[in-house]
Amino acid sequence: MRRLTIGISAVFLATAAAAQDVETAKATFVDAEGETVGTAEMSEAASGGVLIKIDISDLPEQSWVAFHVHETGTCDHESDHESAGGHFNPGSKDHGYMAANGPHAGDMPNQYTDVGGNLRAEVYNHSVTLTDGEGGIRGRALMIHAKGDDYRSQPSGDAGDRLACAVVE
C-alpha cells in the first residue's frame, strides 16, 4: 500500500508541475466609455498557438462582431481605442482568411452575440503565442469591432468601430 501511495503522489506532483508550466494570461475589456465589460483568459496550447476564452457584455445584440489581436497594448477609450494600433501582423501579411497573402497573425473568426448582447466563446489562434518572440501577444490588445470582418478588405476587414478593447497581461 505504501508503494502505491508514493507512486500516486509522484504522478500527482508531476501533473501539478506540468500544469504550472502552461503559459497563461488575462485581459479585461473596456468599452468606448472606459467601463469594464468583460474578460479574457488565455492559455498557450501544448502544440503551439493560444486558446482565448472571452466573456463580454454590452455588445450589439444578435450580431456578428469581428475579433482581432491589435499591435499595441493600449486601450484608450478617449481615442475610441485607436491607441491599440492596427492588427498584429508580424509576418507582413495581407488581412483576412480570403486574402491570397493572408491572414494577419491577429486575424480571428467573427463571433456572434446573443439576444442580450453577450459574447461567450473560446477561440484558438494558431499564429500567436504568450511567450516572447515574433508571435508573442502579451502586452498587445484584443479588440471587438462593431461589425463582422469580411475577411478580405484591407487593412482590417471593414469591421467598423472598436467597441471593446483589452490589454493582454
C-alpha positions in Angstrom: 0.0 0.0 0.0 2.9 2.4 0.9 4.5 1.8 -2.6 1.1 2.6 -4.3 0.7 5.9 -2.3 4.2 7.0 -3.2 3.6 6.2 -6.9 0.3 8.1 -6.9 2.0 11.1 -5.1 4.8 11.2 -7.7 2.2 11.2 -10.6 0.2 13.9 -8.8 3.3 16.1 -8.3 4.5 15.6 -11.9 1.0 16.5 -13.2 0.8 19.6 -11.0 4.3 20.7 -12.2 3.3 20.3 -15.8 0.1 22.3 -15.2 2.2 25.2 -13.7 4.4 25.2 -16.8 1.5 26.3 -19.0 1.7 29.9 -20.1 -1.4 31.9 -19.2 -2.6 35.4 -19.5 -5.6 37.5 -18.6 -7.2 40.7 -20.0 -10.0 43.0 -19.0 -12.2 44.5 -21.8 -13.3 48.2 -21.6 -15.9 49.8 -23.8 -15.9 53.2 -25.5 -16.7 54.9 -22.2 -13.9 53.2 -20.3 -16.3 50.9 -18.4 -15.3 47.3 -17.8 -17.5 45.0 -19.9 -15.7 41.6 -19.9 -12.6 39.4 -19.5 -10.4 37.1 -21.5 -8.4 34.2 -20.2 -5.6 32.8 -22.4 -3.7 29.5 -22.3 -0.8 28.5 -24.5 -1.6 25.2 -26.2 1.0 22.4 -25.9 1.1 22.2 -29.8 1.5 25.9 -30.2 -1.0 28.7 -30.5 -3.2 30.2 -27.9 -6.7 29.3 -26.7 -8.6 32.5 -25.8 -11.7 32.3 -23.7 -13.8 35.5 -23.8 -16.8 36.7 -21.8 -18.0 40.2 -22.8 -21.3 42.0 -22.3 -23.0 45.2 -23.6 -22.3 44.5 -27.3 -24.8 44.9 -30.2 -27.5 42.2 -29.8 -27.7 39.3 -32.2 -24.8 40.5 -34.3 -21.6 39.2 -35.9 -18.7 41.1 -34.5 -15.0 41.0 -35.5 -12.4 39.8 -33.0 -8.7 40.6 -33.5 -5.4 41.0 -31.8 -4.1 44.5 -32.3 -0.4 45.5 -32.2 -0.3 47.9 -29.3 -1.2 47.2 -25.7 -3.1 50.5 -25.1 -6.8 50.7 -24.8 -7.5 54.5 -24.5 -11.3 54.8 -24.7 -11.0 58.6 -25.3 -9.3 57.8 -28.7 -12.0 55.2 -29.5 -9.3 52.6 -28.9 -7.3 53.8 -31.9 -4.4 53.7 -29.4 -4.3 49.9 -30.0 -2.9 50.5 -33.5 -3.6 48.1 -36.4 -3.9 44.4 -36.4 -1.0 42.4 -35.1 0.9 41.4 -38.2 4.5 40.3 -37.6 4.6 38.4 -40.9 3.7 41.4 -43.0 0.7 39.5 -44.5 -2.5 40.8 -46.1 -5.6 41.0 -43.9 -8.1 38.2 -43.9 -8.6 34.5 -44.4 -9.7 35.1 -48.0 -6.7 37.1 -49.0 -4.1 35.3 -51.1 -1.3 36.5 -48.9 -3.2 36.4 -45.6 -4.1 36.3 -42.9 -2.5 38.6 -40.2 -1.5 36.7 -37.1 -4.1 38.8 -35.3 -7.0 37.8 -37.5 -9.6 35.6 -35.9 -13.1 34.4 -36.8 -16.1 36.6 -36.3 -18.2 35.9 -33.2 -21.9 36.1 -32.6 -23.6 37.9 -29.8 -26.8 36.7 -28.1 -30.1 38.4 -27.7 -28.7 40.3 -24.6 -25.6 41.5 -26.4 -23.3 38.9 -24.6 -20.4 37.1 -26.2 -19.0 34.0 -24.7 -16.6 32.0 -26.8 -13.4 30.0 -26.9 -11.2 30.9 -29.9 -8.0 29.2 -30.9 -5.4 31.2 -32.7 -2.5 29.0 -34.1 -0.5 32.0 -35.2 0.3 33.6 -31.8 2.0 32.7 -28.6 2.1 34.0 -25.0 5.8 33.7 -24.8 8.3 36.2 -26.1 9.2 36.2 -29.8 7.8 37.2 -33.1 4.2 35.9 -32.5 4.0 37.0 -28.8 0.8 38.8 -27.9 1.5 39.5 -24.2 1.3 43.4 -23.9 -0.8 43.7 -27.1 -4.6 44.3 -27.3 -7.6 42.1 -28.0 -10.3 44.0 -29.9 -14.0 43.6 -30.6 -15.4 45.6 -33.6 -19.0 46.7 -34.3 -19.4 44.7 -37.5 -18.3 41.3 -38.8 -15.0 41.1 -40.6 -15.4 40.5 -44.4 -12.1 38.6 -44.3 -10.6 40.4 -47.3 -10.9 44.2 -47.2 -7.5 45.9 -46.5 -6.2 46.6 -44.0 -8.8 45.5 -41.4 -11.8 43.7 -43.0 -14.2 46.6 -42.9 -15.1 45.6 -39.3 -16.3 49.0 -38.1 -15.9 50.8 -34.9 -13.8 49.5 -32.0 -16.3 48.6 -29.3 -14.2 46.8 -26.6 -10.5 46.6 -26.0 -8.4 44.6 -23.6 -4.6 44.5 -22.9 -3.1 41.0 -22.6 -1.3 40.8 -19.3 
